[in-house]
Amino acid sequence: MSEDITELSRRISAAFDRVDQGLEVLSRKSVPATITAPITAPNPAAEVEGSAALLRALEAARASSDDWAERYRALQAQMGAESLAMASEITRLTGELAAARASVAPVADTAPAGDNTDLDALTACIAEQEAELETLRAERAFDATELAAIIAALDPLVHEAPHV
């Protein structure tokens, strides 16, 4: 009986050796290195601090987004008011120009051949008003282009902002 126990013990030891060898081969072939790394216990304090930091960053981003949205609205209102003012100025100058042209035509027809002083003054005034009108149109076009660029730059920020 003692021989049987010794034989069984030897066979069990051999079987365990084969299992250990098989496990070692399997671990080298199929187990990624990350699984063999030691697993650390979660740190609740670090997770809470990380969450708090993320919440602070989120609140700061929301505040910044709200600030940008308010600036965007103010800029839109300002540019709208300036565009209306420029449009009314252009309309006024266009009316003055048309009146000046209308007043020049009869004077040119009735003026004596040698007396062009008034006609020259009116022509100079018209040219001056046309130049001013063109300057205002160029300024308005520049402002409209600048406004479009600002709106294009701010539009994604405003649309990304959470609407609270």
C-alpha positions, 0 to 999 in steps of 0.5 A: 500500500505504501508503494501505491501511495508513493506511485500515486504521489509521483504521478500526481507530481508529474501531472502538476509539472505538466500542468505548470509547463502547459500554463507557462507556454499558454501565458507566453503565447496568448496573455498580453503584457497588460494582464500580467501587470499588477492590478492596483486598488482604485483610489477613491480620493484621486477619483473624487479630485479628478471629478472635481477638477473636471467639473471646475474645467467644465464650469470655466468652459461654460463661463467662457462660452457664455462670455463669448456668446454675450460678446457675439450678441453685442457685436452683432447689435453694434454692427447692425446699428452701424450698418443702418447708420451708414445706409441712411448716410449713403441714401442722404448723400445719394439724394444730395448728389441727384439734387446737385446734378439736377441743379447743374443741368439747367445752369449749364444750359443757361450760363453765358459762354464765358461765365463758368464760375458757378458751374465749376463750383457746382461740378467741384461740389458734385465731385467732392460728394461723389468721392465722399459717397464712394468712400462711405460705400467702401467703408461699409463694404469693409465693415460688412466684410469684417463683420462677416469674418467675425461672425464666421469666427464666433459662430462655431463657438456660439453653436458649441456653447450649451444653451442654458 
